[in-house]
Structures are given as C-alpha cells and as structure tokens.
Amino acid sequence: MGDNPGVTAAGVTLADHDTMRAWVVRRPGPIDEAPLALATLPVPAPGAGQVRLAVRCCGVCRTDLHLAEGDLAPHHPGQTPGHEVVGVVEALGPGAGRFALGDRVGVPWLGGTDGNCRYCRSGRENLCLRPVFTGWDVAGGYAEHCVADEAFCYPLPAGLSDEQVAPLLCAGIIGYRALKVSGVQPGGRLAIYGFGGSAHLTAQIALGLGMRVHVLTRDEASARLAEHLGVDSVAGPAELPPEPVDGAILFAPAGELVAPALAGLDRGGTLAVAGIWLSDIERIRYTEQLFNERVLRSVTANTRRDGEEFLRLAERYGVTATTHQYPFTEADRALADLKHGRFDGAAVLRMI
C-alpha cells in the first residue's frame, strides 16, 4: 500500500483523471492586474522518495508576490506558488518511508539539493549549485494537493495549529537564519528593519534569547504589533536605533534602507539582508557607514538544520504567529493585500 502512489490515507484510490484546483502564475505582472489564475490540474503522483500531501493550509510569503509580479522570473510556465505548506500525507512514492500515511508535515522553501556539490558536502546546502525550491522549481502549496521530497519535509510540533505553524516554514526559518548571520549573541542588541511575517517571528526568538530588540518600520499596524510583542523600541525606518547595535536584519525589500541600517551598527556589526529580492542599494559612504569592520551580508535560503533548530526554539519560546486567514479561492487577494500592507503579521490560505 505504501508504495502505491494512488492510495490515499483514507484508503481511496485516485484515478488518473482525478483533478484538483491550483493557482498558477498565468503571466507575471503587477498583482492588481491579476497575474494569478485558478486552474484545474491533474492530481500529482509522488515519485521516488516523495510524499503527496492533502494540503490543509499554506502561508503567503513575499517571495510568492515576487514570483507573481515577475521580480523572480518563474522557472516554469504556469507555476503554482506556495512554500509554507501544511498538509497530511495521503500517498507515498516508491521508497518513501520517513512518514506514515496520515502524518501532518510541513513543506518549506528548500525542496531539494544535489547533495554532492562542494557546498552540500561542506554543510552549506543553502548554497547548493543545483537546488530545488518549492513553488519556483516545483509546484507549491497554492493547491489542494502537492508532492514533496520527504527528506526536505518537517514533522510539525503537535502544539501548533495548522494556521500557526504555516508561516514558520519559511518566514520563521529564513528569519532565524538571518538572525544567525547577523552574529548577535544572546543578550546582545539587534535592530530589525521592516516588521512583517518574518520579522515578527524572528523578534520573538531574539527576545527569548535575551536580546535587546529595536524595530524600525513605517507601518503603524506593524509598529503596534512590535510594541505588543515587547520589543525595546520602535521608530521610523530612516531613524537610528536608540543605541548602536551588534547586528541588524533588513526584512523590507528596500535598498534605500541599507545605508541607514549600516550607520546604526556598532563597530564590527553585521547587517543581514533577509529577502530574496531587494531594490537597488543607494550610495554607501564608506567611512561613515561601512568602516570599522561593519559587514553587509545577504541571506540565501536555509539549511535543513536551520529549520530543525528554529522549530525547536519556536516551541521552547512559545512563538506565536499573528495570522490572517484567507479562503483558498482568494489567494490573489491575499497577495494584493500583502503588496499594499493591508495586514500585519502573516496571511494564510485555508483549504479546509
């Protein structure tokens, strides 16, 4: 039964002609011009080492917006976005055995690596030369069913609901990697620029680790959320933190914030840019903003170890995602609301 890709957890055989609803990037462009379309596609069969999930919900990430609008060129026509996928295993491909039918698992952004390049061999699989990304290289979770490599899925903490855990699978994990890259140690001083889905999760980990956290955001709702979470200060994005910081994370996709963020660093501090896309960086004055061994670093994907560490810390510190539910049929509205800053925290598509 386990090797039959047509057998579900409910014991129902799926015929080859069975179909599902899925959102696809029809033609990349401004989100208000409807680049996404709701399509009817065949239910995918899991291949070797893969599982198929009945999707229960999927987080809405800014990377999905970049894909829909063409900031990230789709790797395949008609791609289905979504890489914060929570679902139940309903079918196992040949050789798959890590999970059992009926298990609740999460599918993240990093969907596969070659395992053999110099980066994978040195423990840096986030820099793999031939990576696979969910919702970019392979179909993602804006669908009723999806398949994923079982080796890159996560078992999910039982204490977190589907809606709560979905944003952790990318926004949380990549924010945690950015926190590691920033070099801020427990008890240190951290500045966060932008305060959306990823930042509000990262701030909770930082606070749990005893860091002083200063948030710089232009959005009033996000500022109120930051204050509610107990950060040490909130100010506008062009201002300096109230004290020099050991490290900073830039979540906002705004290159014009790089220079002021560097200026807020203490000597030897690191600015980590957490987004996959950033507008052009404006002029940096070396002596004023980069001298004294300040560091500017990008953050590229994450390793599975990052994800495992983050999920453990999230459970330990009781990280809570501020979420806003959207019906599956309104994925396009969720992305438009993300683009225009109509909610704080994170959006989640509900399938059931």
C-alpha positions in Angstrom: 0.0 0.0 0.0 2.8 2.4 0.9 4.4 2.2 -2.5 1.2 2.8 -4.5 1.1 6.4 -5.4 -2.7 6.1 -6.0 -3.7 5.1 -2.5 -4.7 7.8 0.0 -4.6 7.9 3.8 -8.4 7.4 3.7 -7.9 4.2 1.6 -9.4 5.8 -1.5 -7.9 5.1 -4.9 -7.3 8.2 -7.0 -7.9 7.6 -10.7 -5.5 9.0 -13.2 -8.1 11.5 -14.4 -8.8 13.0 -10.9 -8.2 16.7 -10.8 -7.6 19.4 -8.3 -7.8 23.2 -8.1 -4.5 25.1 -8.1 -3.4 28.7 -8.5 -0.9 29.3 -11.3 1.2 32.3 -12.5 -0.5 32.9 -15.8 1.5 35.9 -16.8 3.8 37.7 -14.4 2.9 41.3 -13.8 1.5 43.8 -11.2 -0.6 41.9 -8.7 -3.5 44.3 -9.2 -3.6 43.1 -12.9 -4.4 39.5 -11.9 -1.2 37.6 -12.8 -2.6 34.5 -11.0 -5.3 32.3 -12.3 -7.2 29.5 -10.6 -6.8 26.4 -12.7 -7.9 22.8 -12.8 -4.9 20.4 -12.9 -4.3 16.7 -12.5 -3.7 15.4 -9.0 0.1 14.8 -9.0 1.5 11.3 -8.3 4.5 11.1 -5.9 7.8 9.9 -7.4 10.6 8.0 -5.7 11.3 9.3 -2.2 8.3 11.7 -2.4 5.1 12.1 -0.5 1.9 13.6 -1.6 0.0 15.8 0.8 -3.6 16.8 1.0 -2.9 20.5 1.7 -4.7 21.9 4.7 -3.2 25.5 4.5 -0.4 27.4 3.0 1.3 30.6 4.2 1.5 33.6 1.9 5.1 34.8 1.6 6.5 37.9 -0.1 8.5 35.6 -2.3 5.2 34.4 -3.8 4.4 38.0 -4.6 7.8 38.5 -6.3 7.1 35.4 -8.4 3.7 36.6 -9.4 4.9 40.1 -10.3 8.0 38.9 -12.2 10.7 40.2 -9.8 11.6 36.5 -9.7 11.2 35.0 -13.2 9.1 31.8 -13.0 11.3 28.8 -13.8 8.4 27.1 -15.5 5.3 28.5 -17.2 2.1 28.2 -15.2 4.0 27.6 -11.9 2.0 27.1 -8.7 3.4 29.3 -5.9 3.5 28.5 -2.2 6.2 27.1 0.1 4.8 27.3 3.6 2.7 24.2 3.2 1.0 22.3 5.9 -0.7 19.0 4.9 -1.4 15.4 5.7 0.5 12.6 4.0 -2.0 10.9 1.7 0.3 8.9 -0.6 3.9 7.6 -0.6 6.1 7.3 -3.7 8.4 4.3 -4.3 11.0 4.0 -1.5 9.4 6.7 0.7 9.1 5.7 4.4 10.1 8.6 6.6 6.5 9.5 7.2 3.3 7.4 7.6 0.0 7.9 5.9 -1.9 10.5 7.9 1.1 12.2 9.3 1.0 16.1 9.4 4.1 17.5 7.8 5.4 20.8 6.5 6.9 21.6 3.1 9.3 24.6 3.1 11.1 26.7 0.5 14.1 24.5 0.2 12.7 21.5 -1.6 15.9 19.6 -2.6 19.6 19.8 -3.3 22.0 17.7 -5.3 23.8 16.5 -2.1 27.1 16.2 -3.9 28.4 19.7 -4.8 31.1 21.4 -2.7 28.6 23.4 -0.7 26.4 20.4 0.2 29.5 18.4 1.2 30.6 21.3 3.5 27.3 21.6 5.3 26.2 24.7 3.3 23.3 23.1 1.3 21.6 26.5 1.2 24.2 27.4 -1.4 23.8 24.2 -3.4 24.7 24.7 -7.1 21.6 22.8 -8.2 18.9 23.5 -5.6 15.1 22.9 -5.9 12.8 25.4 -4.5 9.2 24.8 -3.7 6.8 27.0 -5.6 9.6 28.1 -8.0 11.2 25.0 -9.4 8.4 22.6 -8.5 4.7 23.2 -7.9 3.9 24.6 -4.4 1.1 24.7 -1.9 -1.4 27.1 -3.6 -3.2 23.9 -4.5 -5.4 21.2 -3.0 -2.6 18.6 -3.3 1.2 18.8 -3.7 4.2 16.4 -3.8 7.5 17.0 -2.0 10.8 15.2 -1.3 10.2 13.5 2.1 13.8 14.3 3.1 13.1 18.0 3.0 9.8 18.0 4.8 9.5 18.7 8.5 7.5 16.9 11.2 5.5 19.6 12.9 5.1 20.4 16.6 1.8 19.0 17.8 1.1 22.0 19.9 0.8 24.4 17.0 -2.3 24.7 14.8 -2.1 24.4 11.0 -2.6 28.2 10.7 0.0 29.0 13.4 2.7 26.7 12.0 2.4 27.6 8.3 4.3 30.9 8.5 7.1 29.3 10.5 8.1 27.1 7.5 9.7 30.0 5.5 9.1 33.3 7.3 10.2 31.8 10.5 13.1 29.7 9.2 14.6 32.3 7.0 14.3 34.9 9.7 16.1 32.6 12.1 18.9 32.1 9.6 19.1 35.9 9.2 19.4 36.2 13.0 22.3 33.7 12.9 24.0 35.5 10.1 23.7 38.8 11.9 26.0 37.4 14.6 24.1 38.9 17.5 24.6 36.8 20.6 22.2 36.1 23.4 22.0 39.3 25.5 23.1 41.4 22.5 21.5 44.3 20.6 19.5 43.7 17.4 17.8 46.1 15.0 15.0 44.9 12.7 14.0 46.9 9.6 10.5 46.1 8.4 8.1 44.2 10.6 6.0 41.7 8.6 5.5 38.0 8.6 9.2 37.0 9.0 10.3 39.8 11.3 7.6 39.4 13.9 8.6 35.7 14.4 12.3 36.5 14.4 11.8 39.2 17.1 10.2 36.6 19.4 13.2 34.3 19.1 15.5 37.2 19.7 13.6 38.3 22.8 13.5 34.7 24.0 17.3 34.7 23.8 17.5 37.8 25.9 18.4 40.3 23.1 17.5 43.9 23.1 15.4 44.4 20.0 14.8 47.7 18.2 12.3 47.8 15.4 12.3 50.3 12.6 9.2 50.3 10.4 7.0 52.8 8.6 3.8 50.8 9.1 1.6 51.8 12.0 -0.1 48.4 12.4 3.3 46.7 12.4 4.6 49.1 14.9 1.7 48.3 17.2 2.4 44.6 16.8 6.1 45.1 17.7 5.1 47.0 20.8 2.7 44.3 21.8 5.4 41.7 21.5 7.5 43.7 23.9 10.4 45.0 21.8 12.6 47.6 23.4 11.9 50.4 20.9 10.0 51.2 17.8 10.9 54.0 15.3 10.7 55.0 11.7 12.9 53.2 9.2 15.1 56.2 8.4 15.9 56.8 12.1 18.8 55.4 14.0 18.2 52.8 16.8 18.5 54.4 20.3 21.8 52.6 20.8 24.5 51.2 18.4 23.5 47.6 17.7 25.6 44.4 17.4 23.7 43.3 14.3 20.7 44.2 12.2 18.3 42.4 9.8 16.8 44.1 6.8 13.4 42.4 6.0 11.9 45.3 4.0 12.8 44.8 0.3 14.1 48.4 0.2 17.7 49.0 -0.9 17.5 52.6 0.3 17.5 51.3 3.9 20.9 49.6 3.6 22.9 52.8 4.2 21.0 53.9 7.4 20.9 50.4 8.7 24.7 50.2 8.3 25.0 53.5 10.1 23.2 52.1 13.1 25.6 49.3 13.6 28.3 49.3 16.3 31.9 48.6 15.3 32.2 45.1 13.9 28.4 44.8 13.5 26.7 42.9 10.6 23.7 43.8 8.5 21.9 40.7 7.2 19.6 41.2 4.2 16.9 38.6 4.6 14.9 39.0 1.3 15.4 37.1 -1.9 14.9 40.4 -3.8 16.0 43.9 -2.9 15.6 47.2 -4.8 18.8 48.8 -5.8 21.1 49.9 -3.0 21.7 53.6 -2.9 25.1 55.2 -2.4 27.0 54.0 0.6 29.6 56.3 2.2 32.5 54.0 3.1 33.9 56.0 6.1 30.5 56.8 7.6 28.6 53.6 7.1 31.0 50.7 6.4 34.3 51.4 8.0 35.2 50.0 11.4 34.7 46.4 10.1 31.0 46.7 9.6 29.7 43.9 7.4 26.9 43.7 4.8 25.7 40.1 4.1 23.0 38.5 2.1 21.0 35.6 3.3 20.5 32.8 0.8 17.8 30.2 1.6 18.5 28.0 4.6 19.7 24.6 5.6 17.5 21.8 7.0 19.4 22.2 10.2 18.3 25.8 10.4 14.7 24.7 10.1 15.1 22.0 12.7 16.8 24.4 15.2 14.2 27.1 14.6 11.2 24.8 15.1 12.6 23.6 18.4 13.2 27.2 19.6 9.8 28.2 18.4 8.2 25.5 20.6 10.5 26.3 23.5 9.8 30.1 23.5 6.1 29.8 22.5 6.5 31.7 19.3 3.1 32.8 18.1 2.4 33.9 14.5 0.0 36.7 14.0 -2.1 35.4 11.2 -4.9 36.5 8.9 -7.0 33.8 7.2 -8.0 33.9 3.5 -10.1 31.3 1.7 -8.1 29.3 -0.8 -10.1 30.9 -3.6 -8.8 34.3 -2.6 -5.1 33.8 -3.0 -4.9 36.7 -5.4 -6.5 39.0 -2.9 -4.1 37.8 -0.1 -1.1 38.7 -2.3 -2.6 42.1 -3.2 -3.2 42.8 0.5 0.4 41.8 1.2 1.7 44.1 -1.5 -0.3 47.1 -0.2 0.4 46.4 3.5 -3.2 45.7 4.5 -2.4 43.4 7.3 0.2 42.9 10.0 1.9 39.6 10.7 1.3 36.9 8.0 -1.5 35.7 5.8 -2.5 32.1 5.5 -4.7 30.4 2.8 -7.1 27.9 4.3 -8.0 24.8 2.2 -10.4 23.4 4.8 
